[in-house]
Amino acid sequence: MKSNRTKGKILDTSIKLFNEKKASNVSTVQISAAMKISPGNLYYYYANKEEVIRCIWKERMLKEIEDLIIQYEKVESAGGLLDFFKGAILHCLKYKFFYTEMPTLFVNDNSLIDIYGRVEKRIRSASISMYRSLTEKGKAISLEREILETVACNGMSLLIGVVSYCDVMSLKGFDINDASKIVWERMTCYMRPFFTETMQSEVNNELALRGVEV
């Protein structure tokens, strides 16, 4: 239907502008101008910028996040872990406006806090499941759940920091390959103390195969 195509185009245009200029610097008037439609036409589909962002989350981002969570839960090897980190950074950079401006977006739309919080809880749960699986295979040291929760939260914060770093470095020509190497280096460095010697060796070999200096 034409209405669905228009709504989809509004979301596509918004993502592009948000990523280029930051969501906080883009207005609905600018979005409508980029699409060459009237602001009134845009408001027919979305009441305001906050609703546009919520719909980007629900209709574009959420399915990708769900797929990543499933992938994370199934990680059993260093190769699988690095594949997950690459998928995660690609997703985060695809929607970098969201991950680099979360505090501002949450202040402007408090409902996003709860929406994101539910997913964050699922990611923590997936992290714990994955880690326990590695522990059972002799690839990670045993940790109490409370500590695992903290490790998972800190890991998520580190990943968001990597997104911001890659966003800034893109101004100097940083591309997806650079971003992949950075996320592999930093995330494996963070997780290394929790790995057994077997897993550390496996990670080192996998990083070397992917052109990352250990």
Rosetta constraint file for C-alpha pairs under 8 A:
AtomPair CA 1 CA 5 HARMONIC 6.41 0.50
AtomPair CA 2 CA 6 HARMONIC 6.13 0.50
AtomPair CA 3 CA 7 HARMONIC 6.16 0.50
AtomPair CA 4 CA 8 HARMONIC 6.06 0.50
AtomPair CA 5 CA 9 HARMONIC 6.09 0.50
AtomPair CA 6 CA 10 HARMONIC 6.17 0.50
AtomPair CA 7 CA 11 HARMONIC 6.39 0.50
AtomPair CA 7 CA 45 HARMONIC 6.61 0.50
AtomPair CA 8 CA 12 HARMONIC 6.19 0.50
AtomPair CA 9 CA 13 HARMONIC 5.98 0.50
AtomPair CA 10 CA 14 HARMONIC 6.00 0.50
AtomPair CA 10 CA 31 HARMONIC 7.46 0.50
AtomPair CA 10 CA 32 HARMONIC 7.98 0.50
AtomPair CA 10 CA 35 HARMONIC 7.51 0.50
AtomPair CA 10 CA 42 HARMONIC 7.65 0.50
AtomPair CA 11 CA 15 HARMONIC 6.13 0.50
AtomPair CA 11 CA 52 HARMONIC 6.79 0.50
AtomPair CA 11 CA 55 HARMONIC 7.81 0.50
AtomPair CA 11 CA 56 HARMONIC 6.30 0.50
AtomPair CA 12 CA 16 HARMONIC 6.35 0.50
AtomPair CA 13 CA 17 HARMONIC 6.23 0.50
AtomPair CA 13 CA 31 HARMONIC 6.73 0.50
AtomPair CA 13 CA 34 HARMONIC 7.34 0.50
AtomPair CA 13 CA 35 HARMONIC 7.20 0.50
AtomPair CA 14 CA 18 HARMONIC 5.83 0.50
AtomPair CA 14 CA 31 HARMONIC 6.13 0.50
AtomPair CA 14 CA 52 HARMONIC 7.76 0.50
AtomPair CA 15 CA 19 HARMONIC 6.01 0.50
AtomPair CA 15 CA 56 HARMONIC 7.84 0.50
AtomPair CA 15 CA 95 HARMONIC 7.03 0.50
AtomPair CA 15 CA 97 HARMONIC 7.74 0.50
AtomPair CA 16 CA 20 HARMONIC 6.20 0.50
AtomPair CA 17 CA 21 HARMONIC 5.89 0.50
AtomPair CA 17 CA 22 HARMONIC 7.32 0.50
AtomPair CA 17 CA 23 HARMONIC 7.47 0.50
AtomPair CA 17 CA 26 HARMONIC 7.00 0.50
AtomPair CA 17 CA 31 HARMONIC 7.43 0.50
AtomPair CA 18 CA 22 HARMONIC 4.57 0.50
AtomPair CA 18 CA 23 HARMONIC 4.28 0.50
AtomPair CA 18 CA 24 HARMONIC 7.84 0.50
AtomPair CA 18 CA 25 HARMONIC 7.78 0.50
AtomPair CA 18 CA 26 HARMONIC 6.50 0.50
AtomPair CA 18 CA 97 HARMONIC 5.59 0.50
AtomPair CA 19 CA 23 HARMONIC 7.15 0.50
AtomPair CA 19 CA 95 HARMONIC 6.92 0.50
AtomPair CA 19 CA 96 HARMONIC 6.06 0.50
AtomPair CA 19 CA 97 HARMONIC 4.88 0.50
AtomPair CA 21 CA 25 HARMONIC 6.09 0.50
AtomPair CA 21 CA 26 HARMONIC 6.78 0.50
AtomPair CA 22 CA 26 HARMONIC 6.79 0.50
AtomPair CA 22 CA 97 HARMONIC 5.55 0.50
AtomPair CA 22 CA 101 HARMONIC 7.65 0.50
AtomPair CA 23 CA 97 HARMONIC 6.05 0.50
AtomPair CA 23 CA 98 HARMONIC 7.79 0.50
AtomPair CA 23 CA 101 HARMONIC 7.72 0.50
AtomPair CA 24 CA 104 HARMONIC 7.45 0.50
AtomPair CA 24 CA 105 HARMONIC 7.72 0.50
AtomPair CA 26 CA 30 HARMONIC 6.34 0.50
AtomPair CA 26 CA 31 HARMONIC 7.39 0.50
AtomPair CA 27 CA 31 HARMONIC 6.48 0.50
AtomPair CA 27 CA 49 HARMONIC 6.94 0.50
AtomPair CA 28 CA 32 HARMONIC 6.13 0.50
AtomPair CA 28 CA 39 HARMONIC 6.90 0.50
AtomPair CA 28 CA 42 HARMONIC 7.67 0.50
AtomPair CA 28 CA 48 HARMONIC 6.89 0.50
AtomPair CA 28 CA 49 HARMONIC 5.95 0.50
AtomPair CA 29 CA 33 HARMONIC 6.08 0.50
AtomPair CA 29 CA 39 HARMONIC 5.65 0.50
AtomPair CA 30 CA 34 HARMONIC 6.13 0.50
AtomPair CA 31 CA 35 HARMONIC 6.41 0.50
AtomPair CA 32 CA 36 HARMONIC 5.95 0.50
AtomPair CA 32 CA 37 HARMONIC 5.18 0.50
AtomPair CA 32 CA 38 HARMONIC 5.88 0.50
AtomPair CA 32 CA 39 HARMONIC 5.45 0.50
AtomPair CA 32 CA 41 HARMONIC 7.99 0.50
AtomPair CA 32 CA 42 HARMONIC 6.30 0.50
AtomPair CA 33 CA 37 HARMONIC 6.16 0.50
AtomPair CA 33 CA 38 HARMONIC 7.16 0.50
AtomPair CA 33 CA 39 HARMONIC 7.79 0.50
AtomPair CA 37 CA 41 HARMONIC 6.43 0.50
AtomPair CA 37 CA 42 HARMONIC 7.31 0.50
AtomPair CA 38 CA 42 HARMONIC 6.71 0.50
AtomPair CA 39 CA 43 HARMONIC 6.20 0.50
AtomPair CA 40 CA 44 HARMONIC 6.27 0.50
AtomPair CA 41 CA 45 HARMONIC 7.21 0.50
AtomPair CA 42 CA 46 HARMONIC 6.15 0.50
AtomPair CA 43 CA 47 HARMONIC 5.02 0.50
AtomPair CA 43 CA 48 HARMONIC 6.80 0.50
AtomPair CA 46 CA 51 HARMONIC 6.04 0.50
AtomPair CA 46 CA 52 HARMONIC 6.17 0.50
AtomPair CA 47 CA 51 HARMONIC 6.36 0.50
AtomPair CA 48 CA 52 HARMONIC 6.62 0.50
AtomPair CA 49 CA 53 HARMONIC 6.32 0.50
AtomPair CA 50 CA 54 HARMONIC 6.24 0.50
AtomPair CA 50 CA 108 HARMONIC 7.44 0.50
AtomPair CA 50 CA 109 HARMONIC 6.34 0.50
AtomPair CA 51 CA 55 HARMONIC 6.14 0.50
AtomPair CA 52 CA 56 HARMONIC 6.23 0.50
AtomPair CA 53 CA 57 HARMONIC 6.27 0.50
AtomPair CA 54 CA 58 HARMONIC 6.23 0.50
AtomPair CA 54 CA 112 HARMONIC 7.17 0.50
AtomPair CA 55 CA 59 HARMONIC 5.57 0.50
AtomPair CA 55 CA 60 HARMONIC 7.59 0.50
AtomPair CA 56 CA 60 HARMONIC 5.18 0.50
AtomPair CA 56 CA 61 HARMONIC 6.36 0.50
AtomPair CA 57 CA 61 HARMONIC 4.72 0.50
AtomPair CA 57 CA 62 HARMONIC 5.79 0.50
AtomPair CA 58 CA 62 HARMONIC 5.36 0.50
AtomPair CA 58 CA 63 HARMONIC 7.84 0.50
AtomPair CA 59 CA 63 HARMONIC 7.42 0.50
AtomPair CA 60 CA 64 HARMONIC 7.22 0.50
AtomPair CA 61 CA 65 HARMONIC 6.23 0.50
AtomPair CA 61 CA 95 HARMONIC 7.78 0.50
AtomPair CA 62 CA 66 HARMONIC 6.12 0.50
AtomPair CA 63 CA 67 HARMONIC 6.30 0.50
AtomPair CA 64 CA 68 HARMONIC 6.27 0.50
AtomPair CA 64 CA 91 HARMONIC 7.34 0.50
AtomPair CA 65 CA 69 HARMONIC 6.15 0.50
AtomPair CA 65 CA 91 HARMONIC 7.98 0.50
AtomPair CA 66 CA 70 HARMONIC 6.38 0.50
AtomPair CA 67 CA 71 HARMONIC 6.23 0.50
AtomPair CA 68 CA 72 HARMONIC 6.02 0.50
AtomPair CA 68 CA 84 HARMONIC 7.08 0.50
AtomPair CA 68 CA 87 HARMONIC 7.20 0.50
AtomPair CA 68 CA 88 HARMONIC 6.88 0.50
AtomPair CA 69 CA 73 HARMONIC 6.24 0.50
AtomPair CA 69 CA 122 HARMONIC 7.71 0.50
AtomPair CA 69 CA 123 HARMONIC 6.20 0.50
AtomPair CA 69 CA 126 HARMONIC 6.32 0.50
AtomPair CA 70 CA 74 HARMONIC 6.55 0.50
AtomPair CA 70 CA 126 HARMONIC 7.74 0.50
AtomPair CA 71 CA 75 HARMONIC 6.61 0.50
AtomPair CA 71 CA 84 HARMONIC 6.67 0.50
AtomPair CA 72 CA 81 HARMONIC 7.44 0.50
AtomPair CA 72 CA 84 HARMONIC 6.23 0.50
AtomPair CA 72 CA 126 HARMONIC 6.50 0.50
AtomPair CA 72 CA 127 HARMONIC 7.05 0.50
AtomPair CA 72 CA 130 HARMONIC 6.63 0.50
AtomPair CA 73 CA 126 HARMONIC 5.13 0.50
AtomPair CA 73 CA 127 HARMONIC 6.80 0.50
AtomPair CA 73 CA 129 HARMONIC 6.07 0.50
AtomPair CA 73 CA 130 HARMONIC 4.84 0.50
AtomPair CA 74 CA 130 HARMONIC 6.59 0.50
AtomPair CA 75 CA 80 HARMONIC 5.18 0.50
AtomPair CA 75 CA 81 HARMONIC 5.77 0.50
AtomPair CA 75 CA 84 HARMONIC 7.89 0.50
AtomPair CA 75 CA 130 HARMONIC 6.18 0.50
AtomPair CA 76 CA 80 HARMONIC 6.39 0.50
AtomPair CA 76 CA 81 HARMONIC 7.51 0.50
AtomPair CA 76 CA 130 HARMONIC 7.57 0.50
AtomPair CA 76 CA 133 HARMONIC 7.12 0.50
AtomPair CA 76 CA 134 HARMONIC 6.25 0.50
AtomPair CA 77 CA 81 HARMONIC 6.23 0.50
AtomPair CA 77 CA 134 HARMONIC 7.99 0.50
AtomPair CA 77 CA 199 HARMONIC 7.91 0.50
AtomPair CA 77 CA 202 HARMONIC 7.81 0.50
AtomPair CA 78 CA 82 HARMONIC 6.21 0.50
AtomPair CA 78 CA 199 HARMONIC 7.03 0.50
AtomPair CA 78 CA 202 HARMONIC 5.90 0.50
AtomPair CA 78 CA 203 HARMONIC 5.04 0.50
AtomPair CA 78 CA 206 HARMONIC 6.55 0.50
AtomPair CA 79 CA 83 HARMONIC 6.13 0.50
AtomPair CA 79 CA 203 HARMONIC 7.51 0.50
AtomPair CA 79 CA 206 HARMONIC 6.13 0.50
AtomPair CA 80 CA 84 HARMONIC 6.20 0.50
AtomPair CA 81 CA 85 HARMONIC 6.33 0.50
AtomPair CA 82 CA 86 HARMONIC 6.19 0.50
AtomPair CA 82 CA 184 HARMONIC 6.31 0.50
AtomPair CA 83 CA 87 HARMONIC 6.26 0.50
AtomPair CA 84 CA 88 HARMONIC 6.05 0.50
AtomPair CA 85 CA 89 HARMONIC 6.16 0.50
AtomPair CA 85 CA 180 HARMONIC 7.69 0.50
AtomPair CA 85 CA 183 HARMONIC 6.66 0.50
AtomPair CA 85 CA 184 HARMONIC 6.68 0.50
AtomPair CA 85 CA 187 HARMONIC 7.87 0.50
AtomPair CA 86 CA 90 HARMONIC 6.15 0.50
AtomPair CA 86 CA 180 HARMONIC 5.44 0.50
AtomPair CA 86 CA 183 HARMONIC 7.25 0.50
AtomPair CA 86 CA 184 HARMONIC 7.51 0.50
AtomPair CA 87 CA 91 HARMONIC 6.19 0.50
AtomPair CA 88 CA 92 HARMONIC 6.15 0.50
AtomPair CA 89 CA 93 HARMONIC 6.02 0.50
AtomPair CA 89 CA 159 HARMONIC 7.74 0.50
AtomPair CA 89 CA 163 HARMONIC 6.90 0.50
AtomPair CA 89 CA 179 HARMONIC 7.25 0.50
AtomPair CA 89 CA 180 HARMONIC 6.96 0.50
AtomPair CA 89 CA 183 HARMONIC 7.07 0.50
AtomPair CA 90 CA 94 HARMONIC 6.07 0.50
AtomPair CA 90 CA 176 HARMONIC 7.39 0.50
AtomPair CA 91 CA 95 HARMONIC 6.52 0.50
AtomPair CA 92 CA 96 HARMONIC 5.39 0.50
AtomPair CA 92 CA 99 HARMONIC 6.53 0.50
AtomPair CA 92 CA 163 HARMONIC 6.61 0.50
AtomPair CA 93 CA 163 HARMONIC 6.49 0.50
AtomPair CA 93 CA 167 HARMONIC 7.53 0.50
AtomPair CA 95 CA 99 HARMONIC 6.96 0.50
AtomPair CA 96 CA 100 HARMONIC 5.80 0.50
AtomPair CA 96 CA 163 HARMONIC 7.05 0.50
AtomPair CA 96 CA 164 HARMONIC 7.90 0.50
AtomPair CA 96 CA 167 HARMONIC 7.42 0.50
AtomPair CA 97 CA 101 HARMONIC 6.04 0.50
AtomPair CA 98 CA 102 HARMONIC 5.72 0.50
AtomPair CA 98 CA 105 HARMONIC 7.49 0.50
AtomPair CA 99 CA 160 HARMONIC 6.39 0.50
AtomPair CA 99 CA 163 HARMONIC 7.24 0.50
AtomPair CA 99 CA 164 HARMONIC 7.75 0.50
AtomPair CA 100 CA 160 HARMONIC 7.31 0.50
AtomPair CA 100 CA 163 HARMONIC 7.04 0.50
AtomPair CA 100 CA 164 HARMONIC 5.61 0.50
AtomPair CA 101 CA 105 HARMONIC 6.12 0.50
AtomPair CA 102 CA 106 HARMONIC 5.92 0.50
AtomPair CA 103 CA 107 HARMONIC 6.25 0.50
AtomPair CA 104 CA 108 HARMONIC 6.26 0.50
AtomPair CA 105 CA 109 HARMONIC 6.06 0.50
AtomPair CA 105 CA 112 HARMONIC 7.60 0.50
AtomPair CA 106 CA 110 HARMONIC 5.19 0.50
AtomPair CA 106 CA 111 HARMONIC 7.47 0.50
AtomPair CA 106 CA 112 HARMONIC 5.70 0.50
AtomPair CA 106 CA 113 HARMONIC 5.76 0.50
AtomPair CA 109 CA 113 HARMONIC 7.82 0.50
AtomPair CA 110 CA 114 HARMONIC 7.59 0.50
AtomPair CA 111 CA 115 HARMONIC 6.41 0.50
AtomPair CA 112 CA 116 HARMONIC 5.83 0.50
AtomPair CA 113 CA 117 HARMONIC 5.80 0.50
AtomPair CA 114 CA 118 HARMONIC 6.23 0.50
AtomPair CA 115 CA 119 HARMONIC 6.98 0.50
AtomPair CA 116 CA 120 HARMONIC 6.08 0.50
AtomPair CA 117 CA 121 HARMONIC 6.16 0.50
AtomPair CA 118 CA 122 HARMONIC 6.59 0.50
AtomPair CA 119 CA 123 HARMONIC 6.26 0.50
AtomPair CA 120 CA 124 HARMONIC 6.29 0.50
AtomPair CA 121 CA 125 HARMONIC 6.30 0.50
AtomPair CA 122 CA 126 HARMONIC 6.15 0.50
AtomPair CA 123 CA 127 HARMONIC 6.12 0.50
AtomPair CA 124 CA 128 HARMONIC 6.30 0.50
AtomPair CA 124 CA 149 HARMONIC 6.65 0.50
AtomPair CA 124 CA 152 HARMONIC 5.68 0.50
AtomPair CA 124 CA 153 HARMONIC 6.87 0.50
AtomPair CA 125 CA 129 HARMONIC 6.27 0.50
AtomPair CA 126 CA 130 HARMONIC 6.06 0.50
AtomPair CA 127 CA 131 HARMONIC 6.04 0.50
AtomPair CA 127 CA 152 HARMONIC 6.11 0.50
AtomPair CA 128 CA 132 HARMONIC 6.08 0.50
AtomPair CA 128 CA 145 HARMONIC 7.74 0.50
AtomPair CA 128 CA 148 HARMONIC 6.33 0.50
AtomPair CA 128 CA 149 HARMONIC 7.25 0.50
AtomPair CA 128 CA 152 HARMONIC 7.35 0.50
AtomPair CA 129 CA 133 HARMONIC 6.23 0.50
AtomPair CA 130 CA 134 HARMONIC 6.39 0.50
AtomPair CA 131 CA 135 HARMONIC 6.18 0.50
AtomPair CA 131 CA 140 HARMONIC 7.02 0.50
AtomPair CA 132 CA 136 HARMONIC 6.19 0.50
AtomPair CA 132 CA 140 HARMONIC 7.89 0.50
AtomPair CA 132 CA 142 HARMONIC 7.77 0.50
AtomPair CA 133 CA 137 HARMONIC 6.45 0.50
AtomPair CA 134 CA 138 HARMONIC 6.36 0.50
AtomPair CA 134 CA 139 HARMONIC 5.06 0.50
AtomPair CA 134 CA 140 HARMONIC 5.45 0.50
AtomPair CA 135 CA 139 HARMONIC 5.45 0.50
AtomPair CA 135 CA 140 HARMONIC 4.43 0.50
AtomPair CA 135 CA 141 HARMONIC 5.88 0.50
AtomPair CA 135 CA 142 HARMONIC 6.10 0.50
AtomPair CA 136 CA 140 HARMONIC 7.93 0.50
AtomPair CA 138 CA 196 HARMONIC 7.01 0.50
AtomPair CA 138 CA 198 HARMONIC 7.72 0.50
AtomPair CA 139 CA 195 HARMONIC 5.82 0.50
AtomPair CA 139 CA 196 HARMONIC 5.13 0.50
AtomPair CA 139 CA 197 HARMONIC 7.62 0.50
AtomPair CA 139 CA 198 HARMONIC 6.05 0.50
AtomPair CA 139 CA 199 HARMONIC 4.89 0.50
AtomPair CA 140 CA 194 HARMONIC 5.72 0.50
AtomPair CA 140 CA 195 HARMONIC 4.19 0.50
AtomPair CA 140 CA 196 HARMONIC 5.08 0.50
AtomPair CA 140 CA 199 HARMONIC 7.09 0.50
AtomPair CA 141 CA 194 HARMONIC 5.67 0.50
AtomPair CA 141 CA 195 HARMONIC 5.98 0.50
AtomPair CA 141 CA 196 HARMONIC 6.12 0.50
AtomPair CA 143 CA 147 HARMONIC 6.31 0.50
AtomPair CA 143 CA 148 HARMONIC 6.23 0.50
AtomPair CA 144 CA 148 HARMONIC 6.22 0.50
AtomPair CA 145 CA 149 HARMONIC 6.11 0.50
AtomPair CA 146 CA 150 HARMONIC 6.55 0.50
AtomPair CA 147 CA 151 HARMONIC 6.15 0.50
AtomPair CA 148 CA 152 HARMONIC 6.03 0.50
AtomPair CA 149 CA 153 HARMONIC 6.21 0.50
AtomPair CA 150 CA 154 HARMONIC 6.08 0.50
AtomPair CA 151 CA 155 HARMONIC 6.06 0.50
AtomPair CA 152 CA 156 HARMONIC 6.32 0.50
AtomPair CA 153 CA 157 HARMONIC 6.35 0.50
AtomPair CA 154 CA 158 HARMONIC 6.15 0.50
AtomPair CA 155 CA 159 HARMONIC 6.24 0.50
AtomPair CA 155 CA 187 HARMONIC 7.36 0.50
AtomPair CA 155 CA 190 HARMONIC 7.53 0.50
AtomPair CA 156 CA 160 HARMONIC 6.35 0.50
AtomPair CA 157 CA 161 HARMONIC 6.26 0.50
AtomPair CA 158 CA 162 HARMONIC 6.27 0.50
AtomPair CA 158 CA 187 HARMONIC 7.52 0.50
AtomPair CA 159 CA 163 HARMONIC 6.40 0.50
AtomPair CA 159 CA 183 HARMONIC 7.32 0.50
AtomPair CA 159 CA 187 HARMONIC 7.33 0.50
AtomPair CA 160 CA 164 HARMONIC 6.48 0.50
AtomPair CA 161 CA 165 HARMONIC 6.23 0.50
AtomPair CA 162 CA 166 HARMONIC 6.09 0.50
AtomPair CA 162 CA 182 HARMONIC 7.52 0.50
AtomPair CA 162 CA 183 HARMONIC 6.50 0.50
AtomPair CA 162 CA 186 HARMONIC 8.00 0.50
AtomPair CA 163 CA 167 HARMONIC 6.07 0.50
AtomPair CA 164 CA 168 HARMONIC 6.32 0.50
AtomPair CA 165 CA 169 HARMONIC 6.14 0.50
AtomPair CA 166 CA 170 HARMONIC 5.94 0.50
AtomPair CA 166 CA 174 HARMONIC 6.89 0.50
AtomPair CA 166 CA 179 HARMONIC 6.07 0.50
AtomPair CA 167 CA 171 HARMONIC 7.50 0.50
AtomPair CA 168 CA 172 HARMONIC 7.91 0.50
AtomPair CA 169 CA 173 HARMONIC 6.82 0.50
AtomPair CA 169 CA 174 HARMONIC 5.45 0.50
AtomPair CA 170 CA 174 HARMONIC 4.23 0.50
AtomPair CA 170 CA 175 HARMONIC 6.51 0.50
AtomPair CA 174 CA 178 HARMONIC 5.83 0.50
AtomPair CA 174 CA 179 HARMONIC 7.05 0.50
AtomPair CA 175 CA 179 HARMONIC 6.27 0.50
AtomPair CA 176 CA 180 HARMONIC 6.10 0.50
AtomPair CA 177 CA 181 HARMONIC 6.38 0.50
AtomPair CA 178 CA 182 HARMONIC 6.22 0.50
AtomPair CA 179 CA 183 HARMONIC 6.16 0.50
AtomPair CA 180 CA 184 HARMONIC 6.14 0.50
AtomPair CA 181 CA 185 HARMONIC 6.07 0.50
AtomPair CA 181 CA 212 HARMONIC 6.40 0.50
AtomPair CA 182 CA 186 HARMONIC 6.11 0.50
AtomPair CA 183 CA 187 HARMONIC 5.72 0.50
AtomPair CA 184 CA 188 HARMONIC 5.85 0.50
AtomPair CA 184 CA 207 HARMONIC 7.66 0.50
AtomPair CA 185 CA 189 HARMONIC 6.00 0.50
AtomPair CA 185 CA 212 HARMONIC 7.40 0.50
AtomPair CA 186 CA 190 HARMONIC 6.16 0.50
AtomPair CA 187 CA 191 HARMONIC 6.24 0.50
AtomPair CA 188 CA 192 HARMONIC 5.66 0.50
AtomPair CA 188 CA 203 HARMONIC 7.66 0.50
AtomPair CA 189 CA 193 HARMONIC 7.90 0.50
AtomPair CA 191 CA 195 HARMONIC 6.79 0.50
AtomPair CA 192 CA 200 HARMONIC 6.43 0.50
AtomPair CA 195 CA 199 HARMONIC 5.65 0.50
AtomPair CA 195 CA 200 HARMONIC 5.95 0.50
AtomPair CA 196 CA 200 HARMONIC 6.16 0.50
AtomPair CA 197 CA 201 HARMONIC 6.06 0.50
AtomPair CA 198 CA 202 HARMONIC 6.27 0.50
AtomPair CA 199 CA 203 HARMONIC 6.01 0.50
AtomPair CA 200 CA 204 HARMONIC 6.16 0.50
AtomPair CA 201 CA 205 HARMONIC 6.22 0.50
AtomPair CA 202 CA 206 HARMONIC 6.20 0.50
AtomPair CA 203 CA 207 HARMONIC 6.04 0.50
AtomPair CA 204 CA 208 HARMONIC 6.17 0.50
AtomPair CA 204 CA 214 HARMONIC 6.28 0.50
AtomPair CA 205 CA 209 HARMONIC 6.29 0.50
AtomPair CA 206 CA 210 HARMONIC 6.42 0.50
AtomPair CA 207 CA 211 HARMONIC 6.36 0.50
AtomPair CA 207 CA 212 HARMONIC 5.10 0.50
AtomPair CA 207 CA 213 HARMONIC 7.10 0.50
AtomPair CA 207 CA 214 HARMONIC 7.09 0.50
AtomPair CA 208 CA 212 HARMONIC 5.28 0.50
AtomPair CA 208 CA 213 HARMONIC 6.23 0.50
AtomPair CA 208 CA 214 HARMONIC 7.02 0.50
